[in-house]
Amino acid sequence: AVAAPPPAPTPAAAAAPVAAPRAAVSSGSAPASPLARRMAAATGMDLASIAGSGLGGRIIAVDVEAAQAAAVAAPAMAVAAPAAFGVSGALFEDVPHNNIRKIIAKRLTDSKRDVPHYYLATECVLDELVRLRANANASLEKADKLSVNDFIIKASAKALVDVPQANSAWFDDFVRTYKHADVCVAVSTDKGLITPIIAKAELKTLSQISAETKELAGRARANKLKPEEFMGGTFTVSNLGMFGVKNFTAIINPPQACILAVGGMEKKVVSDGKGGFKEVSVMIVSLSADHRVIDGAVGAQWLAAFKKYIENPVLMLV
């Protein structure tokens, strides 16, 4: 047997389930309630972009509210989507912060945010230093040989004596100027950066500075420094030249007023002053200074004094 077809719906029943399409209309002809028009005008929305849900496609207040909510949510979803995708698809390992890393993060963040840094750079010719170092090292045992960094520490200390304003620190109610150059030397360890101090460096010989730097750096990497051996200091030297870095700027180690960033040594061809050319060894250093403590002219004076000593290293011996 064949089933009889279902009865045709009455006109009213057939029309009920089918909603009229929401056609967007231009702002000039879009039927909209007075409240909806005021809401759209207040937020700068174009009524032509809003589909009405009222009688005959008329735009009512709830339609404007829905359009506003969608406009706000869309950018947030666009930003959030890549992050969610990256997290779900990435392999990673979370390494907890050690105490040194936490201290470094806080101090350097505070410094970069609160200290008004300015930067000065100069190029130093190292030919005389290279010759003096080679002659000195020729008569020294391997463990006692001098490094370029030993000369940099000594030159920094001598320049601090010449320009004592740079050997200062900022405190809320005063500026403290130190009587001795206690030079901190940045040392990289597996736990983070630490800065052991060469105390009274201006009074020490290059050999004393070399031996003390090696000994302190070794104990720093073994995590065996005493607090007084790395907390304090009046000036910091950070040398990345051994890693092939040409030049960089460093973040001041507060409350100190200055830090010297040292790049690597490289060969350069320059005029010999006689119509010809010659090859020289050069190094770029950059001074980061706290403008609250020392003005730019004072920073320039210190950098000139450093350049004098590093280019004429015999002056560090007298």
C-alpha positions as CSV (number, residue, x, y, z in Angstrom):
1,A,0.0,0.0,0.0
2,V,1.1,3.5,-0.7
3,A,0.9,6.0,2.2
4,A,-1.2,9.0,1.6
5,P,0.7,12.4,1.3
6,P,0.6,14.6,4.4
7,P,-2.0,17.3,4.4
8,A,-0.9,20.7,3.1
9,P,-0.3,23.2,5.8
10,T,-2.5,26.1,6.2
11,P,-1.1,29.4,5.0
12,A,-0.6,30.7,8.6
13,A,1.2,27.4,9.7
14,A,3.5,27.4,6.7
15,A,4.6,30.9,7.2
16,A,5.4,30.6,10.9
17,P,8.7,28.6,10.9
18,V,10.4,30.7,8.1
19,A,12.0,33.9,9.4
20,A,12.4,36.8,7.1
21,P,16.1,37.4,6.0
22,R,18.0,40.2,7.8
23,A,19.0,42.4,5.0
24,A,21.4,45.2,5.7
25,V,20.1,48.5,4.6
26,S,21.8,51.9,4.1
27,S,21.8,54.3,7.0
28,G,19.7,56.7,5.0
29,S,16.8,54.3,4.4
30,A,17.2,51.7,7.2
31,P,14.1,51.4,9.2
32,A,15.2,51.9,12.8
33,S,13.6,52.9,16.1
34,P,14.6,56.4,17.4
35,L,16.5,54.8,20.3
36,A,18.5,52.6,17.9
37,R,19.4,55.6,15.8
38,R,20.6,57.5,18.9
39,M,22.6,54.6,20.1
40,A,24.3,54.1,16.7
41,A,25.0,57.8,16.3
42,A,26.6,57.9,19.8
43,T,29.1,55.1,18.9
44,G,29.7,56.0,15.3
45,M,28.1,52.8,13.9
46,D,26.6,52.7,10.5
47,L,23.1,51.4,10.5
48,A,23.7,49.9,7.1
49,S,26.0,47.3,8.7
50,I,23.4,46.2,11.2
51,A,20.7,43.6,10.5
52,G,17.3,44.4,12.0
53,S,15.3,41.8,13.9
54,G,12.2,44.0,14.4
55,L,9.0,43.9,12.4
56,G,9.9,44.1,8.7
57,G,13.6,44.1,9.3
58,R,13.4,47.2,11.5
59,I,16.6,47.9,13.6
60,I,15.9,48.1,17.3
61,A,18.0,48.8,20.3
62,V,19.0,45.2,20.9
63,D,20.4,44.9,17.4
64,V,22.7,47.9,17.9
65,E,23.9,46.4,21.3
66,A,24.6,43.1,19.6
67,A,26.6,44.8,16.8
68,Q,28.6,46.8,19.3
69,A,29.5,43.6,21.3
70,A,30.5,41.8,18.2
71,A,32.8,44.6,17.1
72,V,34.6,44.6,20.5
73,A,34.9,40.8,20.7
74,A,36.3,40.3,17.1
75,P,39.8,41.9,17.7
76,A,40.2,40.2,21.0
77,M,39.5,36.8,19.4
78,A,41.9,37.6,16.6
79,V,44.7,38.3,19.0
80,A,44.0,35.4,21.3
81,A,43.8,32.8,18.5
82,P,47.6,32.7,17.6
83,A,48.6,32.5,21.2
84,A,46.3,29.6,21.9
85,F,47.5,27.8,18.7
86,G,51.2,28.3,19.7
87,V,50.7,26.9,23.2
88,S,48.8,23.8,22.1
89,G,51.3,23.0,19.4
90,A,54.7,23.9,21.1
91,L,57.1,21.7,23.0
92,F,58.7,23.6,26.0
93,E,60.4,23.2,29.3
94,D,59.8,25.6,32.3
95,V,62.9,26.3,34.3
96,P,62.2,27.8,37.7
97,H,64.1,31.0,38.6
98,N,67.0,30.7,41.0
99,N,67.6,33.4,43.5
100,I,70.4,35.1,41.6
101,R,68.3,35.3,38.4
102,K,65.4,36.8,40.4
103,I,67.7,39.5,41.9
104,I,69.2,40.3,38.5
105,A,65.8,40.6,36.9
106,K,64.5,42.9,39.6
107,R,67.6,45.2,39.8
108,L,68.0,45.6,36.1
109,T,64.3,46.1,35.5
110,D,64.3,48.8,38.2
111,S,67.4,50.4,36.7
112,K,66.2,50.5,33.1
113,R,62.8,51.9,34.2
114,D,63.9,54.4,36.9
115,V,67.5,55.5,36.0
116,P,67.8,58.1,33.2
117,H,70.5,56.4,31.1
118,Y,72.6,58.2,28.5
119,Y,75.3,56.6,26.4
120,L,78.7,57.8,25.1
121,A,81.0,55.8,22.9
122,T,84.6,56.1,21.7
123,E,87.1,54.1,19.6
124,C,90.4,53.3,21.2
125,V,93.6,52.4,19.4
126,L,95.3,49.5,21.2
127,D,98.7,49.2,19.4
128,E,100.7,50.4,22.4
129,L,98.8,48.2,24.8
130,V,99.2,45.2,22.5
131,R,103.0,45.7,22.4
132,L,103.3,46.4,26.2
133,R,101.2,43.3,27.0
134,A,103.2,41.1,24.7
135,N,106.5,42.2,26.2
136,A,105.2,41.7,29.7
137,N,103.6,38.3,29.0
138,A,106.9,37.0,27.4
139,S,108.4,36.9,30.9
140,L,105.4,35.6,32.8
141,E,104.2,32.1,33.5
142,K,101.0,31.1,31.7
143,A,98.9,31.4,34.8
144,D,100.2,34.9,35.4
145,K,99.8,36.4,31.9
146,L,98.0,39.7,31.6
147,S,94.7,40.0,29.7
148,V,93.4,43.1,27.9
149,N,90.7,43.2,30.5
150,D,93.2,43.7,33.2
151,F,94.4,46.9,31.4
152,I,90.7,48.0,31.0
153,I,90.1,47.6,34.8
154,K,93.2,49.6,35.6
155,A,92.5,52.3,33.1
156,S,88.9,52.6,34.4
157,A,90.2,53.0,38.0
158,K,92.8,55.6,37.0
159,A,90.1,57.6,35.0
160,L,87.8,57.5,38.1
161,V,90.6,59.1,40.1
162,D,91.0,61.8,37.4
163,V,87.2,62.4,37.2
164,P,85.8,61.6,40.7
165,Q,82.3,62.7,39.8
166,A,81.9,59.5,37.8
167,N,82.9,57.5,40.9
168,S,79.6,58.3,42.6
169,A,76.2,56.8,43.5
170,W,72.7,58.1,43.6
171,F,70.6,58.1,46.8
172,D,67.3,59.7,47.4
173,D,68.6,62.6,49.5
174,F,72.3,62.9,48.3
175,V,74.9,61.9,45.9
176,R,77.8,59.8,47.4
177,T,81.3,60.3,45.9
178,Y,83.7,57.5,46.7
179,K,87.4,57.9,47.7
180,H,88.5,54.7,46.0
181,A,87.8,52.9,42.7
182,D,86.1,49.6,43.6
183,V,85.7,48.2,40.1
184,C,83.1,45.5,39.6
185,V,83.8,43.0,36.8
186,A,80.8,41.2,35.2
187,V,81.3,37.4,35.2
188,S,78.8,35.0,33.5
189,T,78.0,31.9,35.5
190,D,75.5,29.1,35.0
191,K,73.3,30.7,37.6
192,G,73.4,34.2,36.1
193,L,75.6,37.3,36.0
194,I,77.6,38.2,39.0
195,T,80.0,41.1,39.6
196,P,82.9,40.5,41.9
197,I,84.8,43.6,43.1
198,I,88.4,44.6,42.6
199,A,88.7,46.8,45.6
200,K,90.9,49.9,45.5
201,A,91.9,49.0,41.9
202,E,93.6,52.4,41.4
203,L,96.3,51.3,44.0
204,K,96.9,47.9,42.5
205,T,99.4,46.8,39.9
206,L,98.3,45.1,36.7
207,S,99.7,41.8,38.0
208,Q,97.7,42.2,41.2
209,I,94.5,43.0,39.3
210,S,95.1,40.0,37.0
211,A,95.6,37.5,39.8
212,E,92.6,38.9,41.8
213,T,90.3,38.9,38.8
214,K,91.1,35.3,37.9
215,E,90.7,34.1,41.5
216,L,87.4,36.0,42.0
217,A,86.0,34.8,38.7
218,G,86.8,31.2,39.5
219,R,85.1,31.4,42.8
220,A,82.1,33.2,41.3
221,R,81.6,30.3,38.8
222,A,81.9,27.9,41.7
223,N,79.3,29.9,43.7
224,K,81.8,30.4,46.5
225,L,82.0,34.2,46.7
226,K,81.3,36.0,50.0
227,P,78.6,38.7,49.9
228,E,81.1,41.5,50.5
229,E,83.1,40.3,47.4
230,F,80.3,41.0,45.0
231,M,77.8,43.4,46.8
232,G,78.7,47.0,46.4
233,G,81.4,48.5,44.2
234,T,81.6,52.0,42.7
235,F,81.9,51.3,38.9
236,T,81.3,48.3,36.6
237,V,83.1,46.9,33.6
238,S,81.2,44.5,31.3
239,N,83.4,43.0,28.5
240,L,81.8,40.9,25.7
241,G,84.7,41.3,23.3
242,M,85.8,37.7,23.8
243,F,82.5,36.6,22.3
244,G,83.0,38.5,19.1
245,V,80.8,41.4,20.0
246,K,81.9,44.6,18.3
247,N,80.0,47.1,20.6
248,F,77.0,47.2,22.9
249,T,75.5,49.3,25.7
250,A,75.0,48.0,29.2
251,I,72.4,48.6,31.9
252,I,73.7,50.6,35.0
253,N,74.1,48.6,38.2
254,P,72.4,50.9,40.8
255,P,73.2,52.8,42.9
256,Q,76.4,53.1,40.8
257,A,76.4,56.0,38.3
258,C,78.3,54.3,35.4
259,I,79.0,51.1,33.6
260,L,81.5,50.6,30.8
261,A,80.6,48.2,28.0
262,V,83.6,46.8,26.1
263,G,83.6,45.4,22.6
264,G,86.2,43.2,20.9
265,M,89.5,44.2,19.4
266,E,89.7,44.3,15.6
267,K,92.1,45.5,12.8
268,K,91.4,48.7,10.9
269,V,93.2,50.6,8.1
270,V,93.7,54.3,8.8
271,S,95.8,57.1,7.4
272,D,99.4,57.2,8.7
273,G,99.5,61.0,8.4
274,K,102.2,60.9,5.8
275,G,100.0,60.3,2.7
276,G,99.9,56.5,3.2
277,F,98.0,54.0,5.3
278,K,98.6,51.7,8.2
279,E,96.8,48.9,10.1
280,V,95.9,49.5,13.7
281,S,94.1,47.5,16.4
282,V,91.0,49.3,17.7
283,M,88.3,48.7,20.3
284,I,85.0,50.4,20.9
285,V,83.8,51.2,24.4
286,S,80.5,52.6,25.5
287,L,79.8,54.3,28.7
288,S,76.3,54.2,30.2
289,A,75.8,57.0,32.8
290,D,73.1,58.1,35.2
291,H,72.1,61.7,34.2
292,R,70.9,62.4,37.8
293,V,74.5,62.0,39.0
294,I,76.8,63.1,36.2
295,D,76.0,65.4,33.2
296,G,77.0,64.5,29.7
297,A,80.1,66.7,29.8
298,V,81.4,64.9,32.9
299,G,80.8,61.5,31.2
300,A,82.7,62.8,28.2
301,Q,85.6,63.8,30.5
302,W,85.7,60.4,32.0
303,L,85.7,58.7,28.6
304,A,88.5,60.9,27.4
305,A,90.6,60.0,30.5
306,F,90.0,56.3,30.0
307,K,91.0,56.7,26.3
308,K,94.2,58.4,27.4
309,Y,95.2,55.6,29.7
310,I,94.2,52.7,27.4
311,E,96.0,54.2,24.4
312,N,99.1,55.1,26.5
313,P,99.3,52.1,28.9
314,V,102.7,53.2,30.3
315,L,100.8,55.9,32.2
316,M,99.2,53.1,34.2
317,L,102.6,52.0,35.4
318,V,103.5,55.3,37.1
